[in-house]
C-alpha cells in the first residue's frame, strides 16, 4: 500500500488513476467524514468535494457531509462552511486554549461513539430484585458482554488509556453494597441499573 504525502502524489493519483478519484468520491458521498489536519486549501481534494456537493445539491444529506477539527476559525467562517460546504467546523482559539484541545475533542468523540470508551474503568452494576429478569435488562446485559469481548477500542487503544469495565449482576441491596466495597477493580465511577417491583 502507498501513503500520499505530497501534492505530486495527489496529482498522480487523481489524474493518472481515475478509479482512485471515483473511490474518493464514493467515500465522501456515502460516509460522514471527520477531517483532521486538513486546511481545505488543497485544490485536488477540493475538486473531489466540489463534485460531491453538486451531486448532493438540494438533499438534506448536504448538512451532514462532514466535520473538521481545525483551530482559529471565526463564526463567519464556521457559518460559511456549514451553509456552503456541508462541513461543521469544531474550532477553538489556540492562543487561549493551546492545542491540547484537539486531544480532548477526540477523546470526547470516542466516548460519544464507543460504549467501551465511555465506560472505561467503570463498574457496571445490573440490579434486579425481580425473580424473572426483564427482557430489556437481559438485552442490556448481552449487549455489554458483547462490547467487552469485541470492542474495537480495546484492540486499538493502549491498555493504560482505555480500561475494560466490569459487569456485575446482583439481586439484593446487600449484594450491591458488597460489590461497591470490593477493591478488586479500579473503577472511576459506578452505574446502577435498577428494576423495581411493580405494585
C-alpha positions as semicolon CSV with decimal commas, in nm:
position;residue;x (nm);y (nm);z (nm)
1;X;0,000;0,000;0,000
2;X;0,105;0,362;-0,053
3;X;0,079;0,674;0,165
4;X;0,025;1,005;-0,014
5;X;0,220;1,289;0,149
6;X;0,261;1,549;-0,126
7;X;0,072;1,748;-0,390
8;X;0,255;1,549;-0,654
9;X;0,119;1,231;-0,500
10;X;-0,237;1,365;-0,510
11;X;-0,192;1,480;-0,870
12;X;-0,059;1,143;-0,977
13;X;-0,343;0,950;-0,812
14;X;-0,630;1,181;-0,906
15;X;-0,531;1,236;-1,270
16;X;-0,344;0,924;-1,375
17;X;-0,566;0,682;-1,183
18;X;-0,933;0,776;-1,245
19;X;-1,055;0,485;-1,035
20;X;-0,895;0,647;-0,730
21;X;-1,091;0,969;-0,780
22;X;-1,411;0,764;-0,813
23;X;-1,318;0,578;-0,495
24;X;-1,268;0,905;-0,303
25;X;-1,599;1,043;-0,430
26;X;-1,786;0,731;-0,322
27;X;-1,636;0,756;0,028
28;X;-1,716;1,127;0,066
29;X;-2,066;1,073;-0,078
30;X;-2,160;0,772;0,134
31;X;-1,989;0,849;0,466
32;X;-1,973;1,132;0,718
33;X;-1,608;1,240;0,712
34;X;-1,406;1,370;1,008
35;X;-1,126;1,591;0,874
36;X;-0,810;1,611;1,088
37;X;-0,517;1,833;0,994
38;X;-0,685;1,938;0,669
39;X;-0,678;2,306;0,575
40;X;-0,937;2,290;0,292
41;X;-0,690;2,465;0,061
42;X;-0,582;2,159;-0,138
43;X;-0,723;2,212;-0,487
44;X;-0,717;1,843;-0,579
45;X;-0,924;1,724;-0,285
46;X;-1,146;2,031;-0,302
47;X;-1,226;1,933;-0,660
48;X;-1,347;1,595;-0,534
49;X;-1,552;1,758;-0,260
50;X;-1,700;2,008;-0,506
51;X;-1,825;1,726;-0,730
52;X;-1,984;1,554;-0,431
53;X;-2,152;1,877;-0,316
54;X;-2,301;1,916;-0,666
55;X;-2,435;1,561;-0,653
56;X;-2,587;1,629;-0,310
57;X;-2,738;1,965;-0,404
58;X;-3,091;2,000;-0,271
59;X;-3,056;1,697;-0,048
60;X;-3,075;1,714;0,335
61;X;-2,764;1,495;0,332
62;X;-2,556;1,804;0,250
63;X;-2,580;1,922;0,611
64;X;-2,410;1,605;0,736
65;X;-2,130;1,586;0,481
66;X;-1,858;1,604;0,744
67;X;-1,691;1,758;1,045
68;X;-1,349;1,917;1,078
69;X;-1,127;1,972;1,381
70;X;-0,944;2,291;1,294
71;X;-0,820;2,579;1,507
72;X;-0,861;2,953;1,473
73;X;-1,179;2,978;1,265
74;X;-1,424;3,267;1,310
75;X;-1,803;3,248;1,345
76;X;-1,836;3,376;0,988
77;X;-1,607;3,101;0,858
78;X;-1,799;2,839;1,055
79;X;-2,129;2,962;0,909
80;X;-1,987;2,965;0,555
81;X;-1,853;2,610;0,575
82;X;-2,178;2,477;0,719
83;X;-2,401;2,657;0,466
84;X;-2,190;2,613;0,150
85;X;-1,960;2,316;0,211
86;X;-2,172;2,097;0,434
87;X;-1,885;2,088;0,684
88;X;-1,935;2,162;1,053
89;X;-1,618;2,317;1,195
90;X;-1,521;2,220;1,551
91;X;-1,286;2,506;1,624
92;X;-1,119;2,689;1,911
93;X;-0,882;2,979;1,978
94;X;-0,538;2,821;2,004
95;X;-0,389;3,136;2,158
96;X;-0,623;3,098;2,455
97;X;-0,659;2,721;2,484
98;X;-0,349;2,584;2,311
99;X;-0,352;2,267;2,103
100;X;-0,435;2,020;2,381
101;X;-0,799;2,090;2,295
102;X;-0,760;1,860;1,996
103;X;-0,692;1,564;2,224
104;X;-0,997;1,645;2,435
105;X;-1,214;1,675;2,124
106;X;-1,103;1,332;2,006
107;X;-1,146;1,177;2,350
108;X;-1,499;1,317;2,378
109;X;-1,582;1,192;2,029
110;X;-1,460;0,845;2,119
111;X;-1,668;0,840;2,438
112;X;-1,980;0,950;2,248
113;X;-1,939;0,678;1,984
114;X;-1,785;0,385;2,174
115;X;-1,952;0,231;2,479
116;X;-1,621;0,082;2,594
117;X;-1,458;0,423;2,600
118;X;-1,749;0,585;2,782
119;X;-1,743;0,311;3,049
120;X;-1,365;0,293;3,076
121;X;-1,266;0,189;3,428
122;X;-1,628;0,170;3,546
123;X;-1,807;-0,095;3,748
124;X;-2,149;-0,150;3,589
125;X;-2,396;-0,299;3,839
126;X;-2,713;-0,451;3,695
127;X;-2,950;-0,453;3,994
128;X;-3,268;-0,656;3,955
129;X;-3,484;-0,757;4,254
130;X;-3,745;-0,940;4,050
131;X;-3,750;-1,317;4,026
132;X;-3,759;-1,306;3,647
133;X;-3,509;-1,086;3,467
134;X;-3,692;-0,834;3,243
135;X;-3,627;-0,865;2,871
136;X;-3,477;-0,516;2,841
137;X;-3,227;-0,585;3,121
138;X;-3,133;-0,917;2,959
139;X;-3,071;-0,741;2,627
140;X;-2,861;-0,478;2,801
141;X;-2,655;-0,746;2,975
142;X;-2,590;-0,932;2,648
143;X;-2,502;-0,609;2,467
144;X;-2,249;-0,511;2,735
145;X;-2,098;-0,860;2,735
146;X;-2,057;-0,841;2,357
147;X;-1,896;-0,497;2,393
148;X;-1,644;-0,637;2,640
149;X;-1,547;-0,922;2,405
150;X;-1,543;-0,748;2,068
151;X;-1,489;-0,377;2,124
152;X;-1,259;-0,221;1,865
153;X;-1,142;0,024;2,134
154;X;-0,957;-0,248;2,325
155;X;-0,785;-0,362;2,006
156;X;-0,662;-0,020;1,902
157;X;-0,601;0,178;2,223
158;X;-0,321;0,123;2,474
159;X;-0,433;-0,066;2,789
160;X;-0,340;0,218;3,026
161;X;-0,556;0,460;2,827
162;X;-0,881;0,264;2,798
163;X;-0,951;0,017;3,080
164;X;-1,217;-0,257;3,044
165;X;-1,528;-0,203;3,250
166;X;-1,656;-0,466;3,493
167;X;-2,007;-0,607;3,459
168;X;-2,186;-0,736;3,770
169;X;-2,541;-0,871;3,819
170;X;-2,700;-0,853;4,167
171;X;-3,046;-0,911;4,314
172;X;-3,029;-0,763;4,667
173;X;-2,920;-0,437;4,827
174;X;-2,670;-0,630;5,039
175;X;-2,507;-0,757;4,721
176;X;-2,496;-0,405;4,580
177;X;-2,321;-0,281;4,895
178;X;-2,076;-0,569;4,885
179;X;-1,992;-0,505;4,520
180;X;-1,933;-0,136;4,585
181;X;-1,696;-0,214;4,873
182;X;-1,481;-0,455;4,671
183;X;-1,133;-0,330;4,595
184;X;-1,055;-0,577;4,318
185;X;-1,128;-0,328;4,042
186;X;-1,015;0,031;3,988
187;X;-1,347;0,185;3,890
188;X;-1,371;0,555;3,821
189;X;-1,748;0,557;3,864
190;X;-2,040;0,320;3,908
191;X;-2,356;0,272;3,703
192;X;-2,656;0,101;3,862
193;X;-2,949;-0,019;3,653
194;X;-3,234;-0,091;3,895
195;X;-3,556;-0,268;3,801
196;X;-3,813;-0,240;4,082
197;X;-4,124;-0,443;4,153
198;X;-4,446;-0,305;4,009
199;X;-4,734;-0,266;4,258
